[in-house]
Amino acid sequence: MPVKKGRDFSEMSPPRQLEYESKAYRLNTVYAVGLTKKDT
């Protein structure tokens, strides 16, 4: 089953897309902070 993520993502309304992107960014930041804390 082909993944049509790109099309679905571009079809999202801009506010929704921004919310999705900021949520992903926050998760990445938390993950990165967790990694750096684990390293030290």
Rosetta constraint file for C-alpha pairs under 8 A:
AtomPair CA 4 CA 8 HARMONIC 6.26 0.50
AtomPair CA 5 CA 9 HARMONIC 5.89 0.50
AtomPair CA 6 CA 10 HARMONIC 6.26 0.50
AtomPair CA 7 CA 11 HARMONIC 6.18 0.50
AtomPair CA 8 CA 12 HARMONIC 6.44 0.50
AtomPair CA 9 CA 17 HARMONIC 7.31 0.50
AtomPair CA 12 CA 16 HARMONIC 6.39 0.50
AtomPair CA 12 CA 17 HARMONIC 5.93 0.50
AtomPair CA 13 CA 17 HARMONIC 6.17 0.50
AtomPair CA 14 CA 18 HARMONIC 6.10 0.50
AtomPair CA 15 CA 19 HARMONIC 6.17 0.50
AtomPair CA 16 CA 20 HARMONIC 6.13 0.50
AtomPair CA 17 CA 21 HARMONIC 6.11 0.50
AtomPair CA 18 CA 22 HARMONIC 6.08 0.50
AtomPair CA 19 CA 23 HARMONIC 6.08 0.50
AtomPair CA 20 CA 24 HARMONIC 6.25 0.50
AtomPair CA 21 CA 25 HARMONIC 6.08 0.50
AtomPair CA 22 CA 26 HARMONIC 6.08 0.50
AtomPair CA 23 CA 27 HARMONIC 6.28 0.50
AtomPair CA 24 CA 28 HARMONIC 6.18 0.50
AtomPair CA 25 CA 29 HARMONIC 6.15 0.50
AtomPair CA 26 CA 30 HARMONIC 6.16 0.50
AtomPair CA 27 CA 31 HARMONIC 6.05 0.50
AtomPair CA 28 CA 32 HARMONIC 6.02 0.50
AtomPair CA 29 CA 33 HARMONIC 6.09 0.50
AtomPair CA 30 CA 34 HARMONIC 6.11 0.50
AtomPair CA 31 CA 35 HARMONIC 6.23 0.50
AtomPair CA 32 CA 36 HARMONIC 6.26 0.50
AtomPair CA 33 CA 37 HARMONIC 6.08 0.50
AtomPair CA 34 CA 38 HARMONIC 6.14 0.50
AtomPair CA 35 CA 39 HARMONIC 6.27 0.50
AtomPair CA 36 CA 40 HARMONIC 6.48 0.50
